Amino acid sequence: MTVLNSIMAEQLVTFKKDVDALMNKKVEKDEAIFQVLKKYIIESKKIRFEGNGYGDAWKAEAKKRGLNNIPTTPGALEAMISKKTLAMFESQGILNHREQEARYEIALETYTKKNSNRISYHC
């Protein structure tokens, strides 16, 4: 929830800045909101997909759109410590760099411990 709420908060701050910028150019408030929303809808087309997000069709579509499709939990967890993620949490005063790295290490360790019995070792 922390991640989703943080992303939403960051987007709302950006939305307000974009609307205010248009209003400073003498665009009426409702029209400014409409223009910003329209821009966001167009920009988000690349990431919207209404099919099966786990099927082969999505894998091909994600590749075509240039989007990440990380099939493993350890790979996906690395997003927790990307520069963009670290900057978002720090800019909102939620977690500093070291706190987020600690959460990543804990999540990775938890995953490893829970799944270690599934790993078979071949000599």
N, C-alpha and C positions, 0 to 999 in steps of 0.2 A: 504494500500500500504506500509505503514511503516513496518509492520510485514513481508510481503513477501520480500521486499527489504533487510531487516535486515537479514532474514534467508539466502537469496541468498549471501549477502556479507560475512556472517560467513562461508558459505560453500565454497566460492571461496578462502578464507584465508586458510581453512583446506586443500582444493585441492592443493594449491600451496605448503603448507608444506609437504604434502604427496609426491608430484612430486619431490620436492627438496631433500627429504630424499632418494629417489631412485637414483636421479642423483648424490648425494654424495657417493653412493655405485657404481659409475661408470656405471650406466644404462643410455643409450642414452635418450635424451629428449623425442623424439617421443614414444619410447618404455615405458618410465616411465609414460607418459600421458596415453597410452593405458592400462597399467597395473592398474593404479589408477581408470580409468573409468570402467574397467571390474570389479574391486573389488566393486565399488559403485553400479553397476547394480545388482550384485549378492546380496549385502547387502539390496538393496531397494526392493527386490522381495516381502518381507512380506507386504509392504504397497501399492504395485501396485494392482489395481483392475479396470477392464474395464467393469464392469457391472453397474447396477443401484445402486448408492450409497445411495438411500433412501429406497430401498426395503428390504423385509425380507431376501433375499439371502445375502445381504451385512451384515446385523446384525449377521447372523449365521457365515459368513466368517470372519468378524472382531473378533468375539469371538474365533473362531478356531485359528486365527493368533495371538491372545493375544493383539489386538489393541483396543484402546479406541473408543467407539462409543457413544458420549454424545448426547442424544436426545433433550436436552433443551438448550435454549440460556443462562440462568443463569449458568447452569453447564459448558457450553463451555466457557463462559467468565472467569471462574476461571483459565483457562490456561494462562490468561494475567498476573497472579501473581504467577505462579509456579516458583520454584527455578531456573529451566532451562531457562525460559523466562526472568526472572529478570537478570540472569547472562549474557545472550546473549546481552540484551540491554545495560547493564553497560559496558561490555567488548568492545563494539563498540562506547561507549561514546554518545549513542543516548538518553537514558533516565536513570535517576538513580532510585533506588528502590522506593522512595517516589513519584516521577513523574509517574511511571508506576502504582502504587497503586491508585493514583488520577484518572488516565485514566480508570482504572477498576471500581472505584466507580461511575464515571460519566456514563460509559456505562451501568452499572447495574441500576442506578437511571433512566436513559433515558428509558431503557427497561421497568422498572417497571411502570413508568408514562404512557408510550404509551399503555401498556397492562392492566392497572388497570381497565379500563372499561369492560374488558372481564372476569374479575375475579368475580365469584358469591360467595356470602357468605351465608352459610347455618347455621342456628342456631338450 
